[in-house]
Amino acid sequence: MASLPLNFFRLSACLLLLGAQAAMGQFSDEPVLSVQTSKGITVDIYSEIAPIDINRIHSWQLRLTDAQGSPVSNAQIELVGGMPEHDHGMPTQPQITGEPETGSYLLEGMRFHMPGKWLLDIKLTYAVGTEDLIVETTEIEFEL
């Protein structure tokens, strides 16, 4: 059996790495939205598409940090949204599908189907240090 050249293995490893990066998506360099909760947790939202566009399914990366700037890991995040002036929700049901990095959560299935005022309710369940679980809700209002 002939051995494969070392360059073949290097190329294969590079292609695997590029595929993994493509699967995670490329997110905006700066947050497209940001909010701080009453207990000091910052939720920074980075988008695959910036500025956020109408009628495009895309993913967001939510980065949670505590008041000291440390990542908040193992959080449970629920997001619901809609247009309060039109009395309807989102056309999709976005879901958190993983925590690829400590404190960074992948939210897939985002889509806004019309311009106007949008409101997102974000429910966080997390623990900081040895504290019991903390549950808090915050909201972000923005215009598209």
C-alpha positions as CSV (number, residue, x, y, z in Angstrom):
1,M,0.0,0.0,0.0
2,A,1.5,3.3,-1.1
3,S,1.6,6.0,1.6
4,L,0.0,9.3,1.0
5,P,2.1,12.4,0.8
6,L,2.2,14.6,4.0
7,N,0.9,17.5,1.9
8,F,-2.4,15.5,1.4
9,F,-2.9,15.3,5.1
10,R,-2.1,19.0,5.6
11,L,-4.6,19.9,2.9
12,S,-7.3,17.6,4.4
13,A,-6.8,19.2,7.8
14,C,-7.1,22.7,6.4
15,L,-10.3,21.8,4.5
16,L,-11.8,20.4,7.7
17,L,-10.9,23.5,9.6
18,L,-12.4,25.8,6.9
19,G,-15.6,23.6,6.8
20,A,-15.9,24.0,10.6
21,Q,-15.5,27.7,10.4
22,A,-18.1,27.9,7.6
23,A,-20.6,25.8,9.6
24,M,-20.2,28.3,12.6
25,G,-20.8,31.2,10.3
26,Q,-19.0,34.6,10.2
27,F,-20.5,37.1,12.6
28,S,-20.3,40.9,12.7
29,D,-17.2,42.3,14.3
30,E,-19.3,44.6,16.5
31,P,-22.6,43.8,18.2
32,V,-25.6,44.7,16.2
33,L,-27.7,44.9,19.4
34,S,-26.7,45.0,23.1
35,V,-28.6,45.1,26.4
36,Q,-27.7,44.9,30.1
37,T,-29.9,43.1,32.5
38,S,-30.9,44.5,35.9
39,K,-28.4,42.1,37.5
40,G,-25.5,43.3,35.3
41,I,-25.4,40.6,32.6
42,T,-24.5,42.1,29.2
43,V,-26.0,40.4,26.2
44,D,-24.2,41.3,23.0
45,I,-25.7,40.1,19.8
46,Y,-23.6,39.6,16.7
47,S,-25.3,38.8,13.4
48,E,-24.3,36.8,10.3
49,I,-25.8,39.7,8.3
50,A,-25.0,43.2,9.2
51,P,-27.0,45.4,8.9
52,I,-29.9,43.1,9.7
53,D,-31.9,42.5,6.5
54,I,-35.5,41.7,5.8
55,N,-36.6,38.2,4.8
56,R,-33.3,36.5,5.2
57,I,-32.9,33.5,7.5
58,H,-29.7,33.9,9.5
59,S,-28.0,33.1,12.8
60,W,-26.9,35.2,15.7
61,Q,-24.2,34.8,18.2
62,L,-25.2,35.9,21.7
63,R,-22.3,36.7,24.1
64,L,-23.1,36.8,27.8
65,T,-20.8,38.5,30.2
66,D,-21.2,39.3,33.9
67,A,-20.5,42.7,35.5
68,Q,-16.8,41.9,35.7
69,G,-16.7,41.1,32.0
70,S,-16.3,37.3,32.5
71,P,-18.2,35.0,30.2
72,V,-21.4,33.4,31.5
73,S,-21.5,29.8,30.6
74,N,-24.1,27.0,30.7
75,A,-26.9,29.5,30.6
76,Q,-30.4,28.7,29.3
77,I,-31.7,31.3,26.9
78,E,-35.2,31.8,25.5
79,L,-35.9,34.4,22.9
80,V,-39.3,35.4,21.6
81,G,-40.1,38.5,19.6
82,G,-42.6,40.3,17.5
83,M,-43.9,43.6,16.3
84,P,-46.0,45.2,19.1
85,E,-47.5,47.8,16.8
86,H,-48.8,45.0,14.5
87,D,-49.7,42.5,17.2
88,H,-47.8,39.6,15.7
89,G,-44.8,37.5,16.6
90,M,-41.8,36.4,14.5
91,P,-42.3,34.3,11.4
92,T,-39.8,31.8,12.7
93,Q,-39.0,30.2,16.1
94,P,-35.3,30.8,16.6
95,Q,-33.5,28.3,18.9
96,I,-30.2,28.2,20.8
97,T,-28.4,25.3,19.3
98,G,-25.1,25.3,21.2
99,E,-22.4,27.1,23.1
100,P,-19.4,26.9,20.7
101,E,-17.3,29.0,23.0
102,T,-17.6,29.7,26.7
103,G,-20.3,32.4,27.1
104,S,-21.1,32.5,23.3
105,Y,-24.4,31.0,22.2
106,L,-25.5,30.1,18.7
107,L,-29.1,31.3,17.9
108,E,-30.3,29.9,14.6
109,G,-33.5,30.6,12.6
110,M,-33.7,34.4,12.9
111,R,-35.8,36.1,10.3
112,F,-37.6,39.5,10.2
113,H,-40.3,39.6,7.5
114,M,-41.1,43.3,7.4
115,P,-39.7,46.7,8.3
116,G,-40.8,48.5,11.5
117,K,-40.4,48.3,15.3
118,W,-39.4,44.9,16.7
119,L,-39.3,43.8,20.3
120,L,-37.3,40.8,21.6
121,D,-37.9,39.3,25.0
122,I,-34.8,37.4,26.3
123,K,-35.2,35.1,29.3
124,L,-31.9,34.1,30.9
125,T,-31.4,31.3,33.4
126,Y,-27.8,31.1,34.8
127,A,-25.6,30.8,37.8
128,V,-22.7,33.0,38.7
129,G,-20.1,31.4,40.9
130,T,-21.8,29.3,43.7
131,E,-25.0,31.3,43.6
132,D,-28.4,29.6,43.0
133,L,-29.9,29.8,39.6
134,I,-30.9,33.3,38.6
135,V,-33.7,33.9,36.2
136,E,-34.3,37.3,34.7
137,T,-35.9,38.7,31.6
138,T,-34.9,41.7,29.5
139,E,-36.0,43.2,26.3
140,I,-34.5,44.9,23.2
141,E,-36.5,47.2,21.0
142,F,-35.2,48.2,17.6
143,E,-36.2,49.4,14.2
144,L,-35.6,47.7,10.9
